Amino acid sequence: MGGAGRRSRGAVRPGMARGRCRATVAAARARGRAALLEAEGRAVLRALGIAVPPALVATDAVAAGSLDLSTLRGERVVVKVVAPGVLHKSDVGGVAIVPRTPAAVPEAARAMACRPHGGSSRGFLVVGAVHPHSSPGVQGLVGAARSR
């Protein structure tokens, strides 16, 4: 995905970015979570000026069928379950790579909705699939911990 991992073009004010990041983390903690949901993590990266590929959010499989997939690049997309109790989505069948079609995305979401996800699912995140040999950009996993 072009721009993934690069700085956004807009200027980032450190104080504003720090405030947004703290607010996102505080909101997750207030809900009793020790980890951010993927959409929250993406928001933190954007606040820090790091460009992330576009993503679409659907609250359920029906809503997944009405997403505007034309905003995502590539012929395939990744459908991911959004569930607070799931840190490793692929371990519980919460990830599917499917064709970027209006039929394939909700079908993948329906299949995932039937699986247990360590708590209630909050919906689905749909992102463009990054081909392992595509350029520019890479796909990565970001993890961080703060000790006191």
PyMOL commands that place a pseudoatom at each C-alpha (Angstrom):
pseudoatom trace, name=CA, resn=MET, resi=1, chain=A, elem=C, hetatm=0, pos=[0.000, 0.000, 0.000]
pseudoatom trace, name=CA, resn=GLY, resi=2, chain=A, elem=C, hetatm=0, pos=[1.461, 3.295, -0.951]
pseudoatom trace, name=CA, resn=GLY, resi=3, chain=A, elem=C, hetatm=0, pos=[2.407, 5.446, 1.971]
pseudoatom trace, name=CA, resn=ALA, resi=4, chain=A, elem=C, hetatm=0, pos=[2.095, 2.819, 4.646]
pseudoatom trace, name=CA, resn=GLY, resi=5, chain=A, elem=C, hetatm=0, pos=[4.640, 3.582, 7.320]
pseudoatom trace, name=CA, resn=ARG, resi=6, chain=A, elem=C, hetatm=0, pos=[5.523, 6.986, 5.908]
pseudoatom trace, name=CA, resn=ARG, resi=7, chain=A, elem=C, hetatm=0, pos=[4.859, 10.306, 7.518]
pseudoatom trace, name=CA, resn=SER, resi=8, chain=A, elem=C, hetatm=0, pos=[1.589, 11.972, 6.523]
pseudoatom trace, name=CA, resn=ARG, resi=9, chain=A, elem=C, hetatm=0, pos=[1.874, 15.171, 4.545]
pseudoatom trace, name=CA, resn=GLY, resi=10, chain=A, elem=C, hetatm=0, pos=[0.095, 17.261, 7.170]
pseudoatom trace, name=CA, resn=ALA, resi=11, chain=A, elem=C, hetatm=0, pos=[2.144, 18.801, 9.946]
pseudoatom trace, name=CA, resn=VAL, resi=12, chain=A, elem=C, hetatm=0, pos=[1.877, 17.006, 13.259]
pseudoatom trace, name=CA, resn=ARG, resi=13, chain=A, elem=C, hetatm=0, pos=[2.043, 19.050, 16.413]
pseudoatom trace, name=CA, resn=PRO, resi=14, chain=A, elem=C, hetatm=0, pos=[3.629, 16.854, 19.096]
pseudoatom trace, name=CA, resn=GLY, resi=15, chain=A, elem=C, hetatm=0, pos=[1.368, 18.145, 21.868]
pseudoatom trace, name=CA, resn=MET, resi=16, chain=A, elem=C, hetatm=0, pos=[-1.805, 17.508, 19.864]
pseudoatom trace, name=CA, resn=ALA, resi=17, chain=A, elem=C, hetatm=0, pos=[-0.644, 14.050, 18.793]
pseudoatom trace, name=CA, resn=ARG, resi=18, chain=A, elem=C, hetatm=0, pos=[0.284, 13.126, 22.346]
pseudoatom trace, name=CA, resn=GLY, resi=19, chain=A, elem=C, hetatm=0, pos=[-3.126, 14.325, 23.568]
pseudoatom trace, name=CA, resn=ARG, resi=20, chain=A, elem=C, hetatm=0, pos=[-5.017, 12.279, 20.948]
pseudoatom trace, name=CA, resn=CYS, resi=21, chain=A, elem=C, hetatm=0, pos=[-2.959, 9.189, 21.701]
pseudoatom trace, name=CA, resn=ARG, resi=22, chain=A, elem=C, hetatm=0, pos=[-3.499, 9.520, 25.439]
pseudoatom trace, name=CA, resn=ALA, resi=23, chain=A, elem=C, hetatm=0, pos=[-7.237, 10.038, 24.940]
pseudoatom trace, name=CA, resn=THR, resi=24, chain=A, elem=C, hetatm=0, pos=[-7.487, 6.899, 22.792]
pseudoatom trace, name=CA, resn=VAL, resi=25, chain=A, elem=C, hetatm=0, pos=[-5.595, 4.804, 25.338]
pseudoatom trace, name=CA, resn=ALA, resi=26, chain=A, elem=C, hetatm=0, pos=[-7.578, 6.271, 28.241]
pseudoatom trace, name=CA, resn=ALA, resi=27, chain=A, elem=C, hetatm=0, pos=[-10.871, 5.434, 26.511]
pseudoatom trace, name=CA, resn=ALA, resi=28, chain=A, elem=C, hetatm=0, pos=[-9.773, 1.808, 26.003]
pseudoatom trace, name=CA, resn=ARG, resi=29, chain=A, elem=C, hetatm=0, pos=[-8.704, 1.540, 29.646]
pseudoatom trace, name=CA, resn=ALA, resi=30, chain=A, elem=C, hetatm=0, pos=[-12.004, 3.051, 30.794]
pseudoatom trace, name=CA, resn=ARG, resi=31, chain=A, elem=C, hetatm=0, pos=[-13.733, 0.204, 28.961]
pseudoatom trace, name=CA, resn=GLY, resi=32, chain=A, elem=C, hetatm=0, pos=[-11.562, -2.287, 30.854]
pseudoatom trace, name=CA, resn=ARG, resi=33, chain=A, elem=C, hetatm=0, pos=[-9.266, -3.130, 27.945]
pseudoatom trace, name=CA, resn=ALA, resi=34, chain=A, elem=C, hetatm=0, pos=[-5.493, -3.452, 28.140]
pseudoatom trace, name=CA, resn=ALA, resi=35, chain=A, elem=C, hetatm=0, pos=[-5.119, -3.459, 24.337]
pseudoatom trace, name=CA, resn=LEU, resi=36, chain=A, elem=C, hetatm=0, pos=[-6.380, -1.180, 21.587]
pseudoatom trace, name=CA, resn=LEU, resi=37, chain=A, elem=C, hetatm=0, pos=[-8.700, -2.377, 18.866]
pseudoatom trace, name=CA, resn=GLU, resi=38, chain=A, elem=C, hetatm=0, pos=[-7.123, -2.213, 15.418]
pseudoatom trace, name=CA, resn=ALA, resi=39, chain=A, elem=C, hetatm=0, pos=[-9.099, 0.880, 14.404]
pseudoatom trace, name=CA, resn=GLU, resi=40, chain=A, elem=C, hetatm=0, pos=[-7.891, 2.637, 17.582]
pseudoatom trace, name=CA, resn=GLY, resi=41, chain=A, elem=C, hetatm=0, pos=[-4.299, 1.651, 16.875]
pseudoatom trace, name=CA, resn=ARG, resi=42, chain=A, elem=C, hetatm=0, pos=[-4.641, 2.993, 13.350]
pseudoatom trace, name=CA, resn=ALA, resi=43, chain=A, elem=C, hetatm=0, pos=[-5.988, 6.271, 14.779]
pseudoatom trace, name=CA, resn=VAL, resi=44, chain=A, elem=C, hetatm=0, pos=[-2.958, 6.536, 17.071]
pseudoatom trace, name=CA, resn=LEU, resi=45, chain=A, elem=C, hetatm=0, pos=[-0.607, 6.001, 14.126]
pseudoatom trace, name=CA, resn=ARG, resi=46, chain=A, elem=C, hetatm=0, pos=[-2.427, 8.690, 12.106]
pseudoatom trace, name=CA, resn=ALA, resi=47, chain=A, elem=C, hetatm=0, pos=[-2.241, 11.098, 15.075]
pseudoatom trace, name=CA, resn=LEU, resi=48, chain=A, elem=C, hetatm=0, pos=[1.521, 10.551, 15.124]
pseudoatom trace, name=CA, resn=GLY, resi=49, chain=A, elem=C, hetatm=0, pos=[1.708, 11.432, 11.435]
pseudoatom trace, name=CA, resn=ILE, resi=50, chain=A, elem=C, hetatm=0, pos=[2.217, 7.882, 10.190]
pseudoatom trace, name=CA, resn=ALA, resi=51, chain=A, elem=C, hetatm=0, pos=[0.171, 7.158, 7.075]
pseudoatom trace, name=CA, resn=VAL, resi=52, chain=A, elem=C, hetatm=0, pos=[-1.944, 4.014, 7.180]
pseudoatom trace, name=CA, resn=PRO, resi=53, chain=A, elem=C, hetatm=0, pos=[-3.865, 2.439, 4.310]
pseudoatom trace, name=CA, resn=PRO, resi=54, chain=A, elem=C, hetatm=0, pos=[-7.588, 3.142, 4.212]
pseudoatom trace, name=CA, resn=ALA, resi=55, chain=A, elem=C, hetatm=0, pos=[-9.936, 0.841, 6.108]
pseudoatom trace, name=CA, resn=LEU, resi=56, chain=A, elem=C, hetatm=0, pos=[-13.682, 0.421, 6.188]
pseudoatom trace, name=CA, resn=VAL, resi=57, chain=A, elem=C, hetatm=0, pos=[-15.704, -0.547, 9.251]
pseudoatom trace, name=CA, resn=ALA, resi=58, chain=A, elem=C, hetatm=0, pos=[-18.932, -2.548, 9.268]
pseudoatom trace, name=CA, resn=THR, resi=59, chain=A, elem=C, hetatm=0, pos=[-20.952, -3.214, 12.405]
pseudoatom trace, name=CA, resn=ASP, resi=60, chain=A, elem=C, hetatm=0, pos=[-22.199, -6.566, 11.068]
pseudoatom trace, name=CA, resn=ALA, resi=61, chain=A, elem=C, hetatm=0, pos=[-22.282, -8.787, 7.976]
pseudoatom trace, name=CA, resn=VAL, resi=62, chain=A, elem=C, hetatm=0, pos=[-25.265, -6.942, 6.488]
pseudoatom trace, name=CA, resn=ALA, resi=63, chain=A, elem=C, hetatm=0, pos=[-23.443, -3.600, 6.771]
pseudoatom trace, name=CA, resn=ALA, resi=64, chain=A, elem=C, hetatm=0, pos=[-20.355, -5.228, 5.227]
pseudoatom trace, name=CA, resn=GLY, resi=65, chain=A, elem=C, hetatm=0, pos=[-22.417, -5.769, 2.083]
pseudoatom trace, name=CA, resn=SER, resi=66, chain=A, elem=C, hetatm=0, pos=[-22.991, -2.050, 1.635]
pseudoatom trace, name=CA, resn=LEU, resi=67, chain=A, elem=C, hetatm=0, pos=[-19.402, -0.834, 2.053]
pseudoatom trace, name=CA, resn=ASP, resi=68, chain=A, elem=C, hetatm=0, pos=[-17.898, 1.223, -0.775]
pseudoatom trace, name=CA, resn=LEU, resi=69, chain=A, elem=C, hetatm=0, pos=[-15.070, -1.161, -1.666]
pseudoatom trace, name=CA, resn=SER, resi=70, chain=A, elem=C, hetatm=0, pos=[-13.896, 1.129, -4.482]
pseudoatom trace, name=CA, resn=THR, resi=71, chain=A, elem=C, hetatm=0, pos=[-12.015, 3.167, -1.852]
pseudoatom trace, name=CA, resn=LEU, resi=72, chain=A, elem=C, hetatm=0, pos=[-9.663, 0.213, -1.264]
pseudoatom trace, name=CA, resn=ARG, resi=73, chain=A, elem=C, hetatm=0, pos=[-6.797, -0.708, -3.577]
pseudoatom trace, name=CA, resn=GLY, resi=74, chain=A, elem=C, hetatm=0, pos=[-6.144, -4.068, -5.142]
pseudoatom trace, name=CA, resn=GLU, resi=75, chain=A, elem=C, hetatm=0, pos=[-8.219, -6.996, -6.312]
pseudoatom trace, name=CA, resn=ARG, resi=76, chain=A, elem=C, hetatm=0, pos=[-8.418, -8.584, -2.855]
pseudoatom trace, name=CA, resn=VAL, resi=77, chain=A, elem=C, hetatm=0, pos=[-9.297, -7.313, 0.604]
pseudoatom trace, name=CA, resn=VAL, resi=78, chain=A, elem=C, hetatm=0, pos=[-8.735, -8.556, 4.124]
pseudoatom trace, name=CA, resn=VAL, resi=79, chain=A, elem=C, hetatm=0, pos=[-11.813, -8.887, 6.316]
pseudoatom trace, name=CA, resn=LYS, resi=80, chain=A, elem=C, hetatm=0, pos=[-10.969, -8.879, 10.042]
pseudoatom trace, name=CA, resn=VAL, resi=81, chain=A, elem=C, hetatm=0, pos=[-13.201, -9.398, 13.049]
pseudoatom trace, name=CA, resn=VAL, resi=82, chain=A, elem=C, hetatm=0, pos=[-13.244, -6.581, 15.602]
pseudoatom trace, name=CA, resn=ALA, resi=83, chain=A, elem=C, hetatm=0, pos=[-13.487, -8.171, 19.040]
pseudoatom trace, name=CA, resn=PRO, resi=84, chain=A, elem=C, hetatm=0, pos=[-11.940, -6.736, 22.211]
pseudoatom trace, name=CA, resn=GLY, resi=85, chain=A, elem=C, hetatm=0, pos=[-10.981, -10.157, 23.571]
pseudoatom trace, name=CA, resn=VAL, resi=86, chain=A, elem=C, hetatm=0, pos=[-9.080, -11.191, 20.454]
pseudoatom trace, name=CA, resn=LEU, resi=87, chain=A, elem=C, hetatm=0, pos=[-5.476, -10.076, 20.055]
pseudoatom trace, name=CA, resn=HIS, resi=88, chain=A, elem=C, hetatm=0, pos=[-4.535, -12.647, 17.399]
pseudoatom trace, name=CA, resn=LYS, resi=89, chain=A, elem=C, hetatm=0, pos=[-7.425, -12.723, 14.950]
pseudoatom trace, name=CA, resn=SER, resi=90, chain=A, elem=C, hetatm=0, pos=[-6.011, -15.487, 12.758]
pseudoatom trace, name=CA, resn=ASP, resi=91, chain=A, elem=C, hetatm=0, pos=[-5.890, -17.860, 15.761]
pseudoatom trace, name=CA, resn=VAL, resi=92, chain=A, elem=C, hetatm=0, pos=[-9.696, -17.797, 16.012]
pseudoatom trace, name=CA, resn=GLY, resi=93, chain=A, elem=C, hetatm=0, pos=[-10.619, -17.662, 12.322]
pseudoatom trace, name=CA, resn=GLY, resi=94, chain=A, elem=C, hetatm=0, pos=[-11.083, -13.904, 12.450]
pseudoatom trace, name=CA, resn=VAL, resi=95, chain=A, elem=C, hetatm=0, pos=[-9.233, -13.057, 9.224]
pseudoatom trace, name=CA, resn=ALA, resi=96, chain=A, elem=C, hetatm=0, pos=[-10.190, -13.780, 5.619]
pseudoatom trace, name=CA, resn=ILE, resi=97, chain=A, elem=C, hetatm=0, pos=[-8.567, -12.672, 2.360]
pseudoatom trace, name=CA, resn=VAL, resi=98, chain=A, elem=C, hetatm=0, pos=[-11.276, -12.480, -0.286]
pseudoatom trace, name=CA, resn=PRO, resi=99, chain=A, elem=C, hetatm=0, pos=[-11.911, -10.907, -3.696]
pseudoatom trace, name=CA, resn=ARG, resi=100, chain=A, elem=C, hetatm=0, pos=[-12.861, -7.224, -3.500]
pseudoatom trace, name=CA, resn=THR, resi=101, chain=A, elem=C, hetatm=0, pos=[-16.493, -7.844, -4.452]
pseudoatom trace, name=CA, resn=PRO, resi=102, chain=A, elem=C, hetatm=0, pos=[-19.783, -6.860, -2.814]
pseudoatom trace, name=CA, resn=ALA, resi=103, chain=A, elem=C, hetatm=0, pos=[-20.670, -10.560, -2.392]
pseudoatom trace, name=CA, resn=ALA, resi=104, chain=A, elem=C, hetatm=0, pos=[-17.377, -11.896, -0.990]
pseudoatom trace, name=CA, resn=VAL, resi=105, chain=A, elem=C, hetatm=0, pos=[-16.965, -9.386, 1.859]
pseudoatom trace, name=CA, resn=PRO, resi=106, chain=A, elem=C, hetatm=0, pos=[-20.313, -9.969, 3.621]
pseudoatom trace, name=CA, resn=GLU, resi=107, chain=A, elem=C, hetatm=0, pos=[-19.989, -13.722, 3.056]
pseudoatom trace, name=CA, resn=ALA, resi=108, chain=A, elem=C, hetatm=0, pos=[-16.621, -13.698, 4.870]
pseudoatom trace, name=CA, resn=ALA, resi=109, chain=A, elem=C, hetatm=0, pos=[-18.149, -11.574, 7.658]
pseudoatom trace, name=CA, resn=ARG, resi=110, chain=A, elem=C, hetatm=0, pos=[-21.101, -13.990, 8.018]
pseudoatom trace, name=CA, resn=ALA, resi=111, chain=A, elem=C, hetatm=0, pos=[-18.704, -16.946, 8.272]
pseudoatom trace, name=CA, resn=MET, resi=112, chain=A, elem=C, hetatm=0, pos=[-16.659, -15.165, 10.955]
pseudoatom trace, name=CA, resn=ALA, resi=113, chain=A, elem=C, hetatm=0, pos=[-19.766, -14.140, 12.896]
pseudoatom trace, name=CA, resn=CYS, resi=114, chain=A, elem=C, hetatm=0, pos=[-20.528, -17.850, 13.474]
pseudoatom trace, name=CA, resn=ARG, resi=115, chain=A, elem=C, hetatm=0, pos=[-17.180, -18.436, 15.241]
pseudoatom trace, name=CA, resn=PRO, resi=116, chain=A, elem=C, hetatm=0, pos=[-16.463, -17.719, 18.911]
pseudoatom trace, name=CA, resn=HIS, resi=117, chain=A, elem=C, hetatm=0, pos=[-14.236, -14.668, 19.391]
pseudoatom trace, name=CA, resn=GLY, resi=118, chain=A, elem=C, hetatm=0, pos=[-13.495, -14.490, 23.098]
pseudoatom trace, name=CA, resn=GLY, resi=119, chain=A, elem=C, hetatm=0, pos=[-16.393, -12.168, 23.687]
pseudoatom trace, name=CA, resn=SER, resi=120, chain=A, elem=C, hetatm=0, pos=[-18.790, -10.226, 21.567]
pseudoatom trace, name=CA, resn=SER, resi=121, chain=A, elem=C, hetatm=0, pos=[-17.780, -9.105, 18.113]
pseudoatom trace, name=CA, resn=ARG, resi=122, chain=A, elem=C, hetatm=0, pos=[-18.081, -5.391, 17.478]
pseudoatom trace, name=CA, resn=GLY, resi=123, chain=A, elem=C, hetatm=0, pos=[-18.053, -5.752, 13.732]
pseudoatom trace, name=CA, resn=PHE, resi=124, chain=A, elem=C, hetatm=0, pos=[-15.533, -6.063, 10.942]
pseudoatom trace, name=CA, resn=LEU, resi=125, chain=A, elem=C, hetatm=0, pos=[-12.630, -4.093, 9.529]
pseudoatom trace, name=CA, resn=VAL, resi=126, chain=A, elem=C, hetatm=0, pos=[-11.974, -4.323, 5.782]
pseudoatom trace, name=CA, resn=VAL, resi=127, chain=A, elem=C, hetatm=0, pos=[-8.615, -3.250, 4.341]
pseudoatom trace, name=CA, resn=GLY, resi=128, chain=A, elem=C, hetatm=0, pos=[-6.913, -3.662, 0.990]
pseudoatom trace, name=CA, resn=ALA, resi=129, chain=A, elem=C, hetatm=0, pos=[-4.748, -6.780, 0.851]
pseudoatom trace, name=CA, resn=VAL, resi=130, chain=A, elem=C, hetatm=0, pos=[-1.028, -6.083, 0.636]
pseudoatom trace, name=CA, resn=HIS, resi=131, chain=A, elem=C, hetatm=0, pos=[0.669, -8.459, -1.749]
pseudoatom trace, name=CA, resn=PRO, resi=132, chain=A, elem=C, hetatm=0, pos=[3.910, -9.723, -0.172]
pseudoatom trace, name=CA, resn=HIS, resi=133, chain=A, elem=C, hetatm=0, pos=[5.947, -8.584, -3.180]
pseudoatom trace, name=CA, resn=SER, resi=134, chain=A, elem=C, hetatm=0, pos=[4.191, -5.270, -3.801]
pseudoatom trace, name=CA, resn=SER, resi=135, chain=A, elem=C, hetatm=0, pos=[5.943, -1.962, -3.645]
pseudoatom trace, name=CA, resn=PRO, resi=136, chain=A, elem=C, hetatm=0, pos=[5.903, 0.609, -2.133]
pseudoatom trace, name=CA, resn=GLY, resi=137, chain=A, elem=C, hetatm=0, pos=[4.872, -0.208, 1.390]
pseudoatom trace, name=CA, resn=VAL, resi=138, chain=A, elem=C, hetatm=0, pos=[4.931, -3.105, 3.763]
pseudoatom trace, name=CA, resn=GLN, resi=139, chain=A, elem=C, hetatm=0, pos=[2.472, -4.592, 6.175]
pseudoatom trace, name=CA, resn=GLY, resi=140, chain=A, elem=C, hetatm=0, pos=[3.532, -4.875, 9.778]
pseudoatom trace, name=CA, resn=LEU, resi=141, chain=A, elem=C, hetatm=0, pos=[2.409, -5.578, 13.288]
pseudoatom trace, name=CA, resn=VAL, resi=142, chain=A, elem=C, hetatm=0, pos=[2.851, -2.884, 15.889]
pseudoatom trace, name=CA, resn=GLY, resi=143, chain=A, elem=C, hetatm=0, pos=[3.031, -3.708, 19.587]
pseudoatom trace, name=CA, resn=ALA, resi=144, chain=A, elem=C, hetatm=0, pos=[3.968, -1.536, 22.505]
pseudoatom trace, name=CA, resn=ALA, resi=145, chain=A, elem=C, hetatm=0, pos=[3.877, -1.687, 26.259]
pseudoatom trace, name=CA, resn=ARG, resi=146, chain=A, elem=C, hetatm=0, pos=[4.442, 0.925, 28.889]
pseudoatom trace, name=CA, resn=SER, resi=147, chain=A, elem=C, hetatm=0, pos=[5.819, 0.000, 32.255]
pseudoatom trace, name=CA, resn=ARG, resi=148, chain=A, elem=C, hetatm=0, pos=[5.698, 2.294, 35.211]
for i in range(1, 148): cmd.bond("trace and resi %d" % i, "trace and resi %d" % (i + 1))
show_as sticks, trace
zoom trace
